[in-house]
Amino acid sequence: WPGSLVLSRHALIKYQLLFRHLFHCKHVERQLSACWLSLQDAKRLGSLGGALAASHTLRQRMLHFLHNMEHYMMLEVLEPNWHVLMLRLRGAQSVDELISLHASFLDRSLKECMLRDAPLLKLLAKLLTICVIYADQTRSLSAAITAAVGEAPPLRAGAPHEERAAVRRETCRRVEQLISDRRYARNVETFGQKFDDELLALLAELRKQAHREWNLAHLLARLDFNHFWRQKQATAPAAAPSAVGE
């Protein structure tokens, strides 16, 4: 006391909701970034570029989504709302007014971060779940690739080019067989389709609400800055809703 009057238990729960959501998005982003690092052993095997190209493309789509979500929440919601709160607090005449302004800041931030909109929050949860599952499978595959590369027979000093090429071909064959056995390409295609479907659903919901929530219009413009997703939605057949995250 008197800090507990402003930072009440109810207010702290709202802060926890905000920062838990931000930290979860950042955690998923770090997992996706770690996927790129974990697959660097495969780059030494040049012939695997085609097998992993779809995975790299999907990861970049996921990172683009997360980067823009984080930018929106931190720089277009929380920071402006905090500055508005600081300006209004200068004119506060009582503790009750201070508590009211602080509660208004938290409620507005929760609303603009889409934590009080059930349809948007459900779509966000599905997208993050897809990203996490994809990252887990990719890390598992990269660990297996690293083990397969490490099991390659060591080359003696001054080994001729033919011997080096033979070892390289055998290692590539084993890794390609590993990728095939795990059906990684098919899994990436499935994850990509589910991610695209859920992102299109999120953009459609944002577009529906953007006329009454200007901040959502900003997020929509960032996620679909070149109208790629709008064109994709216009040309793609209606997809069945995904069960991921449900």
Backbone bond lengths (Angstrom), bond angles and torsions (degrees), N, CA, C in turn:
res aa  C-N    CA-C-N  psi(-1)  N-CA   C-N-CA  omega(-1)  CA-C   N-CA-C  phi
1 W - - - 1.462 - - 1.528 107.58 -
2 P 1.368 120.58 138.69 1.465 127.19 3.17 1.534 113.28 -87.23
3 G 1.369 117.86 -0.53 1.457 118.93 -179.15 1.520 112.76 -60.22
4 S 1.320 116.81 -32.41 1.463 120.38 -178.60 1.521 112.22 -67.32
5 L 1.334 117.36 -17.24 1.459 119.38 176.21 1.526 110.92 -68.14
6 V 1.339 115.79 -37.08 1.468 120.81 179.80 1.517 110.49 -88.13
7 L 1.344 115.67 -50.06 1.463 120.30 179.11 1.522 108.88 -90.98
8 S 1.309 114.65 67.15 1.453 120.49 -179.66 1.525 110.17 -74.42
9 R 1.316 114.70 172.85 1.463 119.01 178.48 1.525 110.85 -60.92
10 H 1.323 116.58 -38.72 1.460 121.03 179.47 1.531 110.30 -64.33
11 A 1.335 116.67 -41.87 1.473 120.22 179.54 1.525 110.80 -66.44
12 L 1.316 117.47 -39.10 1.461 120.51 -179.81 1.533 111.26 -65.80
13 I 1.327 116.71 -34.98 1.468 119.64 176.73 1.521 109.74 -63.13
14 K 1.324 117.27 -40.25 1.470 120.55 178.52 1.525 110.80 -64.68
15 Y 1.325 116.75 -40.91 1.473 119.61 176.15 1.530 110.54 -62.01
16 Q 1.330 116.08 -41.42 1.461 119.38 179.16 1.522 111.17 -61.98
17 L 1.321 117.35 -40.57 1.470 120.31 178.45 1.521 110.93 -62.17
18 L 1.331 116.37 -44.01 1.461 120.53 -179.34 1.521 111.49 -63.68
19 F 1.333 115.94 -52.04 1.459 118.88 -173.86 1.518 112.58 -76.09
20 R 1.317 117.38 -28.74 1.471 118.58 174.19 1.527 110.25 -63.78
21 H 1.324 116.22 -40.55 1.467 120.12 178.75 1.528 110.56 -65.71
22 L 1.327 117.16 -44.01 1.462 120.44 178.42 1.521 111.59 -63.13
23 F 1.324 116.54 -45.51 1.467 120.11 -178.94 1.518 110.90 -65.52
24 H 1.326 117.36 -35.23 1.467 119.70 178.73 1.529 109.77 -65.66
25 C 1.324 117.28 -44.08 1.468 120.21 177.42 1.528 110.54 -60.48
26 K 1.336 116.51 -42.35 1.460 119.64 179.91 1.523 110.99 -67.36
27 H 1.316 116.95 -37.16 1.467 120.71 178.35 1.527 110.65 -63.32
28 V 1.330 116.87 -44.03 1.461 120.46 178.54 1.526 110.00 -63.72
29 E 1.338 116.88 -40.62 1.465 119.82 177.52 1.524 111.41 -59.74
30 R 1.333 117.03 -42.77 1.462 120.56 179.44 1.526 111.22 -65.57
31 Q 1.317 117.53 -35.81 1.463 120.08 177.56 1.530 110.78 -64.79
32 L 1.330 116.19 -41.84 1.464 119.66 179.07 1.526 110.82 -66.82
33 S 1.331 116.69 -39.55 1.466 119.63 178.47 1.528 110.55 -65.64
34 A 1.342 116.31 -35.64 1.462 119.91 178.36 1.526 111.36 -65.69
35 C 1.341 117.09 -26.98 1.473 120.26 177.81 1.525 110.13 -60.84
36 W 1.327 116.08 -43.31 1.465 119.54 179.82 1.524 110.18 -60.79
37 L 1.327 116.56 -44.76 1.458 119.96 -178.70 1.517 111.37 -65.90
38 S 1.327 116.48 -37.93 1.468 119.61 -175.54 1.523 112.48 -71.23
39 L 1.332 117.72 -20.08 1.458 120.58 -178.71 1.530 113.12 -95.54
40 Q 1.311 116.93 10.28 1.459 118.77 -177.17 1.528 112.52 -68.90
41 D 1.344 117.29 -26.54 1.469 119.15 176.31 1.521 111.07 -61.17
42 A 1.347 115.34 -32.66 1.455 118.89 -178.80 1.521 111.99 -70.97
43 K 1.326 118.06 -19.92 1.465 119.98 -179.32 1.523 111.47 -66.81
44 R 1.336 116.02 -24.88 1.469 118.66 178.46 1.527 111.29 -68.61
45 L 1.322 115.87 -18.57 1.456 120.92 178.38 1.521 107.11 -102.66
46 G 1.293 117.34 86.80 1.457 122.42 -170.18 1.507 114.62 -55.64
47 S 1.334 118.66 -29.38 1.459 121.02 -175.50 1.520 112.88 -71.83
48 L 1.350 117.97 -8.23 1.459 120.50 -178.69 1.518 112.66 -88.82
49 G 1.327 117.27 0.87 1.455 119.56 -177.15 1.518 112.89 -55.57
50 G 1.341 116.41 -42.93 1.460 119.56 -178.96 1.512 112.38 -66.72
51 A 1.331 117.33 -37.83 1.462 120.88 -178.12 1.523 112.11 -66.22
52 L 1.322 117.14 -30.34 1.461 121.13 -176.25 1.523 113.20 -105.76
53 A 1.340 118.34 -2.53 1.463 120.61 -176.84 1.528 111.64 -61.83
54 A 1.345 116.39 -42.98 1.465 119.34 -179.98 1.522 111.26 -63.02
55 S 1.341 115.90 -35.49 1.460 119.82 178.67 1.532 110.66 -66.33
56 H 1.321 117.01 -43.36 1.467 120.29 178.78 1.529 110.92 -62.88
57 T 1.328 116.90 -40.60 1.463 120.77 -179.95 1.528 110.92 -64.74
58 L 1.334 116.65 -43.55 1.463 120.46 178.80 1.521 110.87 -63.34
59 R 1.324 116.43 -42.78 1.469 119.50 179.80 1.522 111.18 -60.60
60 Q 1.331 117.30 -38.95 1.460 119.85 179.35 1.530 111.35 -67.62
61 R 1.331 117.81 -35.93 1.464 119.61 176.01 1.524 110.41 -64.20
62 M 1.319 116.24 -41.30 1.463 119.95 178.95 1.526 111.16 -65.27
63 L 1.326 116.90 -42.73 1.463 120.28 -179.98 1.521 111.17 -66.33
64 H 1.331 117.16 -38.13 1.469 119.95 177.08 1.527 109.97 -59.85
65 F 1.326 116.94 -43.29 1.465 121.15 178.18 1.527 110.69 -61.86
66 L 1.331 117.01 -48.04 1.467 120.30 -176.57 1.522 111.97 -67.47
67 H 1.318 117.59 -42.75 1.463 120.18 179.69 1.530 110.89 -58.97
68 N 1.321 116.42 -42.11 1.462 119.55 -178.50 1.526 111.74 -73.17
69 M 1.328 117.23 -34.21 1.461 119.79 175.33 1.519 110.69 -64.19
70 E 1.331 117.11 -45.28 1.456 120.80 -179.75 1.528 111.16 -65.21
71 H 1.331 116.80 -42.26 1.465 120.41 177.79 1.528 110.17 -60.23
72 Y 1.308 116.20 -44.66 1.463 120.65 -179.73 1.526 110.89 -60.42
73 M 1.328 117.26 -50.45 1.464 119.87 -175.45 1.527 112.40 -66.73
74 M 1.314 116.53 -41.23 1.467 119.35 -175.13 1.517 113.08 -81.17
75 L 1.339 117.05 -44.04 1.458 120.65 -171.31 1.522 114.27 -101.10
76 E 1.327 118.04 -17.80 1.455 119.66 -179.86 1.523 112.87 -112.55
77 V 1.322 117.03 -8.07 1.464 120.10 177.81 1.522 110.87 -120.81
78 L 1.327 117.11 -66.80 1.457 120.00 -171.11 1.532 112.91 -67.01
79 E 1.326 117.17 -47.76 1.467 118.21 -177.47 1.528 112.40 -64.72
80 P 1.344 120.78 -49.49 1.470 118.90 177.31 1.529 113.12 -60.58
81 N 1.330 116.92 -41.16 1.467 119.11 179.42 1.524 111.45 -64.51
82 W 1.324 116.61 -36.07 1.468 119.55 177.93 1.528 111.01 -66.30
83 H 1.326 117.35 -41.45 1.471 120.12 178.12 1.526 110.92 -63.43
84 V 1.331 116.39 -40.06 1.466 119.87 176.99 1.523 110.29 -62.58
85 L 1.327 116.81 -42.47 1.470 120.61 178.01 1.522 111.03 -60.13
86 M 1.334 117.97 -45.51 1.468 121.02 -179.19 1.531 111.36 -61.88
87 L 1.329 116.87 -39.96 1.471 120.36 178.94 1.527 111.09 -65.57
88 R 1.318 116.58 -42.21 1.465 119.74 -178.44 1.518 112.17 -71.40
89 L 1.331 116.39 -31.13 1.467 118.72 -179.91 1.521 112.26 -65.70
90 R 1.344 116.77 -25.32 1.467 119.33 179.08 1.529 111.85 -63.69
91 G 1.314 115.80 -26.87 1.459 118.90 -179.79 1.512 114.02 -100.74
92 A 1.326 117.10 5.28 1.468 120.10 -179.66 1.518 110.38 -66.94
93 Q 1.329 116.03 135.41 1.460 121.61 -176.43 1.529 113.21 -106.15
94 S 1.323 117.51 -10.74 1.463 119.66 -177.05 1.520 109.45 -152.00
95 V 1.328 114.51 166.54 1.463 120.06 177.46 1.522 110.48 -65.96
96 D 1.321 116.61 -37.75 1.468 119.79 178.94 1.524 110.94 -60.65
97 E 1.345 116.77 -41.18 1.463 119.98 178.71 1.525 110.43 -66.49
98 L 1.317 116.61 -38.80 1.466 120.54 177.71 1.525 111.16 -62.45
99 I 1.329 116.28 -44.24 1.465 120.31 179.09 1.527 110.36 -62.74
100 S 1.324 116.64 -41.51 1.457 121.09 179.94 1.529 111.68 -63.61
101 L 1.346 117.31 -43.67 1.464 121.07 179.09 1.526 111.29 -64.19
102 H 1.336 116.18 -40.74 1.461 120.58 179.87 1.533 110.99 -65.97
103 A 1.331 116.32 -42.72 1.463 119.91 178.21 1.527 110.84 -64.45
104 S 1.334 116.41 -37.70 1.462 119.88 178.12 1.527 111.09 -64.38
105 F 1.338 116.33 -39.69 1.470 120.67 176.64 1.523 111.35 -59.93
106 L 1.324 117.20 -45.66 1.461 120.61 -178.44 1.526 111.44 -67.45
107 D 1.323 116.47 -42.81 1.464 119.47 -179.06 1.533 111.17 -64.70
108 R 1.334 115.31 -42.14 1.459 118.89 179.63 1.533 110.93 -65.34
109 S 1.327 116.86 -40.35 1.462 120.74 -179.85 1.519 111.16 -65.98
110 L 1.328 117.18 -41.91 1.460 120.33 177.44 1.524 111.15 -62.11
111 K 1.318 115.81 -41.89 1.460 119.73 -179.28 1.525 111.35 -66.34
112 E 1.337 117.38 -46.16 1.458 120.26 -176.33 1.525 112.23 -73.74
113 C 1.335 117.69 -22.96 1.469 120.87 173.13 1.528 111.80 -83.58
114 M 1.324 116.30 6.59 1.475 123.63 174.39 1.521 113.03 67.90
115 L 1.325 116.88 22.89 1.455 120.26 179.81 1.524 112.48 -86.90
116 R 1.324 116.72 -5.48 1.463 120.51 177.23 1.524 111.85 -116.00
117 D 1.312 115.65 12.11 1.458 121.04 178.41 1.525 107.60 -114.30
118 A 1.326 116.71 104.72 1.471 120.92 -172.81 1.528 113.33 -58.66
119 P 1.353 119.98 -46.21 1.480 118.75 179.93 1.526 112.56 -61.60
120 L 1.334 117.34 -45.01 1.461 120.02 -179.42 1.527 111.06 -67.26
121 L 1.321 116.85 -41.37 1.460 120.28 -179.11 1.529 111.18 -64.47
122 K 1.323 117.26 -37.97 1.464 121.01 178.59 1.522 110.71 -65.01
123 L 1.340 117.00 -41.79 1.462 120.55 178.71 1.525 111.00 -66.50
124 L 1.322 117.23 -40.02 1.468 120.07 176.89 1.521 111.17 -62.19
125 A 1.331 116.65 -42.83 1.466 120.56 179.72 1.522 110.93 -61.81
126 K 1.332 117.54 -40.12 1.462 120.68 178.73 1.525 110.95 -64.75
127 L 1.320 116.98 -44.26 1.465 120.48 -179.77 1.523 110.82 -62.06
128 L 1.322 117.44 -44.13 1.467 120.41 -179.98 1.526 110.90 -66.24
129 T 1.322 117.29 -36.41 1.467 120.80 178.21 1.525 110.88 -64.00
130 I 1.333 116.86 -43.43 1.463 120.68 177.96 1.519 110.29 -60.35
131 C 1.342 116.64 -43.23 1.469 120.66 179.41 1.527 111.32 -61.13
132 V 1.327 117.15 -42.82 1.468 121.15 -178.38 1.525 110.69 -65.65
133 I 1.335 117.66 -45.33 1.467 120.54 -179.38 1.523 110.45 -63.59
134 Y 1.335 116.73 -42.94 1.467 120.44 177.04 1.527 110.69 -60.04
135 A 1.324 117.15 -45.17 1.468 120.66 -178.73 1.528 110.99 -63.44
136 D 1.333 117.16 -39.90 1.466 120.42 179.73 1.533 110.84 -64.08
137 Q 1.326 116.81 -44.16 1.468 119.43 -179.53 1.527 111.13 -67.43
138 T 1.322 116.84 -37.18 1.461 119.86 179.60 1.526 110.87 -67.64
139 R 1.321 117.43 -40.20 1.466 119.69 177.63 1.515 111.15 -64.72
140 S 1.335 116.68 -38.56 1.457 120.16 177.62 1.527 110.66 -63.12
141 L 1.325 116.69 -43.33 1.465 120.27 178.44 1.524 111.11 -65.04
142 S 1.336 117.16 -42.45 1.466 119.73 -178.00 1.526 111.18 -64.16
143 A 1.342 116.84 -35.26 1.468 119.68 176.87 1.525 110.17 -64.62
144 A 1.341 116.40 -40.27 1.461 119.65 178.36 1.528 111.10 -67.43
145 I 1.325 117.86 -38.09 1.462 120.90 177.68 1.518 110.84 -65.12
146 T 1.327 116.44 -42.61 1.466 120.06 178.22 1.522 110.98 -60.79
147 A 1.344 116.51 -41.20 1.466 119.81 177.99 1.519 110.98 -65.14
148 A 1.339 117.17 -40.51 1.463 120.38 -179.76 1.526 111.08 -65.88
149 V 1.338 116.42 -40.27 1.471 119.94 177.91 1.519 110.43 -66.51
150 G 1.332 116.96 -36.42 1.460 120.21 179.95 1.510 113.42 -70.57
151 E 1.338 116.52 -22.70 1.465 120.39 -179.84 1.526 113.16 -83.02
152 A 1.323 116.42 -5.22 1.468 119.19 178.80 1.529 109.74 -61.44
153 P 1.332 117.88 139.46 1.470 119.82 -178.98 1.527 110.96 -62.12
154 P 1.329 116.39 137.45 1.471 118.99 179.81 1.524 111.15 -66.21
155 L 1.309 115.42 143.77 1.468 120.95 178.66 1.526 109.52 -91.62
156 R 1.316 115.25 135.86 1.456 119.00 177.77 1.531 109.22 -73.19
157 A 1.296 115.41 155.99 1.460 120.73 -179.61 1.524 110.14 -60.69
158 G 1.317 115.87 133.96 1.452 121.13 178.93 1.504 114.30 74.62
159 A 1.349 117.43 20.52 1.469 120.59 179.77 1.523 109.64 -62.30
160 P 1.318 117.57 140.99 1.471 120.40 -178.77 1.527 111.17 -67.06
161 H 1.314 114.80 162.01 1.468 121.01 -177.46 1.526 111.32 -60.10
162 E 1.335 117.74 -38.35 1.453 120.69 -178.38 1.527 111.33 -61.55
163 E 1.347 115.59 -39.63 1.466 119.06 179.67 1.528 110.74 -67.71
164 R 1.324 116.04 -41.84 1.473 119.52 178.14 1.526 110.99 -62.69
165 A 1.322 115.84 -42.57 1.465 120.18 -179.93 1.519 110.97 -64.18
166 A 1.327 117.01 -37.68 1.462 120.54 -179.98 1.532 110.82 -65.55
167 V 1.340 115.91 -43.49 1.471 119.68 178.32 1.526 110.15 -63.53
168 R 1.308 116.54 -40.47 1.462 120.69 179.75 1.525 111.24 -64.06
169 R 1.341 116.37 -42.82 1.461 119.85 179.62 1.522 111.17 -63.83
170 E 1.320 116.55 -41.06 1.459 120.05 179.88 1.527 110.93 -65.66
171 T 1.329 116.89 -41.31 1.461 120.02 178.07 1.527 110.65 -63.52
172 C 1.330 117.05 -43.43 1.467 120.98 177.69 1.529 110.91 -60.75
173 R 1.324 115.95 -41.03 1.466 119.19 -179.66 1.521 110.54 -62.69
174 R 1.332 116.83 -43.91 1.460 120.70 -179.23 1.528 111.56 -64.90
175 V 1.331 116.44 -41.35 1.464 120.02 -179.77 1.521 110.72 -68.88
176 E 1.324 117.47 -41.29 1.463 120.42 177.61 1.526 110.73 -62.54
177 Q 1.333 116.89 -38.71 1.461 120.46 176.93 1.524 110.66 -65.66
178 L 1.334 115.70 -38.26 1.465 120.54 177.68 1.526 110.65 -62.09
179 I 1.333 116.61 -46.03 1.462 120.85 179.48 1.525 110.37 -63.08
180 S 1.329 116.57 -39.72 1.460 120.67 179.87 1.524 111.35 -67.35
181 D 1.342 116.76 -43.35 1.463 120.59 -178.84 1.520 111.93 -62.04
182 R 1.319 116.18 -35.27 1.472 120.41 -179.83 1.532 112.44 -83.63
183 R 1.316 116.86 -2.19 1.473 122.11 -178.75 1.529 110.69 52.51
184 Y 1.313 114.89 40.56 1.464 119.13 -175.36 1.523 111.80 -65.37
185 A 1.331 117.50 -41.93 1.467 120.24 -179.46 1.525 110.86 -60.57
186 R 1.340 116.48 -41.57 1.463 119.76 179.31 1.523 110.45 -67.34
187 N 1.348 116.77 -39.72 1.458 120.01 178.60 1.526 111.32 -63.71
188 V 1.341 116.57 -41.37 1.463 120.02 178.80 1.524 110.18 -62.80
189 E 1.321 116.38 -41.02 1.470 119.97 178.37 1.534 110.77 -62.13
190 T 1.349 115.63 -41.18 1.465 119.93 178.80 1.515 111.07 -65.14
191 F 1.354 116.20 -46.70 1.465 119.72 178.28 1.527 110.95 -60.48
192 G 1.334 116.18 -41.19 1.452 120.13 -179.64 1.519 111.99 -62.31
193 Q 1.327 116.49 -41.79 1.466 120.10 179.91 1.526 110.61 -66.87
194 K 1.337 116.47 -43.62 1.464 119.51 179.67 1.526 110.95 -65.02
195 F 1.335 116.25 -42.70 1.465 119.50 179.43 1.524 110.66 -61.95
196 D 1.333 117.07 -45.69 1.460 120.39 -179.78 1.523 111.09 -62.59
197 D 1.332 117.10 -41.58 1.465 120.42 -179.55 1.529 111.15 -62.90
198 E 1.328 116.27 -45.18 1.461 119.24 -178.88 1.532 111.46 -69.79
199 L 1.332 117.10 -36.19 1.463 119.37 177.93 1.527 110.59 -67.06
200 L 1.329 117.03 -39.79 1.460 119.73 176.09 1.523 111.18 -62.53
201 A 1.325 116.82 -38.63 1.466 120.21 177.25 1.528 110.81 -65.52
202 L 1.342 116.69 -40.44 1.461 120.38 177.31 1.527 111.18 -62.82
203 L 1.329 116.68 -44.73 1.467 120.22 179.84 1.523 111.01 -64.33
204 A 1.332 116.99 -37.52 1.465 119.90 177.95 1.525 110.79 -64.15
205 E 1.326 116.61 -40.21 1.472 120.12 178.69 1.525 110.85 -69.16
206 L 1.319 116.91 -39.40 1.466 119.90 176.03 1.524 110.94 -62.58
207 R 1.321 115.42 -41.99 1.466 119.74 179.80 1.534 110.47 -63.47
208 K 1.332 116.46 -35.86 1.457 120.65 179.99 1.536 111.35 -66.96
209 Q 1.338 116.40 -36.17 1.457 120.32 -175.75 1.528 113.86 -95.19
210 A 1.342 116.70 -10.03 1.468 119.81 -172.19 1.521 112.66 -63.95
211 H 1.332 118.00 -26.80 1.465 119.76 -176.90 1.526 112.21 -69.16
212 R 1.352 117.13 -21.50 1.468 119.65 179.29 1.530 112.79 -113.55
213 E 1.331 117.13 -8.30 1.471 121.66 177.34 1.523 108.07 -128.48
214 W 1.342 116.82 96.59 1.471 120.43 -173.89 1.517 112.10 -61.40
215 N 1.344 117.85 -31.04 1.459 120.25 -178.77 1.530 110.97 -66.07
216 L 1.338 117.15 -33.41 1.459 120.23 177.19 1.521 111.43 -69.81
217 A 1.327 115.90 -29.77 1.462 119.17 175.00 1.525 110.52 -64.00
218 H 1.347 117.51 -36.73 1.470 121.40 176.86 1.530 110.19 -64.62
219 L 1.320 116.76 -44.43 1.465 120.06 179.53 1.526 110.30 -63.74
220 L 1.316 116.96 -42.26 1.461 121.14 178.33 1.525 111.00 -59.53
221 A 1.334 116.28 -41.92 1.467 120.20 179.98 1.520 111.39 -65.64
222 R 1.324 117.53 -34.36 1.464 120.42 179.57 1.531 111.29 -72.45
223 L 1.313 116.75 -41.95 1.469 119.95 -177.01 1.528 112.12 -72.66
224 D 1.330 116.59 -28.90 1.466 120.29 -178.03 1.525 108.99 -127.82
225 F 1.330 115.56 54.26 1.462 121.07 -172.29 1.524 112.65 -65.25
226 N 1.332 118.38 -28.28 1.469 120.94 -178.59 1.532 112.31 -111.23
227 H 1.341 117.06 14.10 1.470 123.46 178.44 1.525 113.12 62.44
228 F 1.329 116.58 21.41 1.465 119.53 177.98 1.525 110.60 -62.53
229 W 1.344 116.60 -46.52 1.457 119.66 -176.26 1.523 111.48 -71.92
230 R 1.325 117.73 -32.43 1.462 119.98 176.59 1.534 110.40 -63.17
231 Q 1.334 115.75 -43.19 1.462 120.10 178.84 1.529 110.94 -67.48
232 K 1.338 115.69 -39.00 1.471 119.49 178.96 1.521 110.67 -64.12
233 Q 1.319 116.73 -39.98 1.463 120.41 179.70 1.521 111.12 -68.29
234 A 1.339 116.43 -33.88 1.459 119.79 -178.83 1.522 112.23 -71.04
235 T 1.336 116.57 -28.19 1.465 120.33 -176.02 1.519 113.81 -100.13
236 A 1.347 117.15 -18.56 1.465 120.04 -175.62 1.519 110.20 -85.16
237 P 1.360 117.87 145.93 1.465 120.37 174.52 1.509 109.99 -70.81
238 A 1.304 116.73 158.25 1.462 121.59 179.04 1.516 109.24 -61.41
239 A 1.345 115.87 131.92 1.468 120.74 -178.20 1.520 109.43 -105.40
240 A 1.316 115.13 149.07 1.452 119.65 176.23 1.517 109.85 -69.92
241 P 1.344 119.26 142.90 1.455 120.28 -179.36 1.512 111.89 -62.40
242 S 1.326 115.18 143.56 1.461 120.91 -177.36 1.513 110.54 -79.14
243 A 1.336 115.71 150.17 1.462 120.38 177.35 1.497 111.69 -95.19
244 V 1.325 118.99 0.66 1.459 121.20 -178.69 1.512 109.28 -65.37
245 G 1.308 116.22 130.70 1.457 121.61 176.59 1.513 114.30 82.99
246 E 1.318 116.56 -2.85 1.452 117.88 179.90 1.516 110.16 -88.56
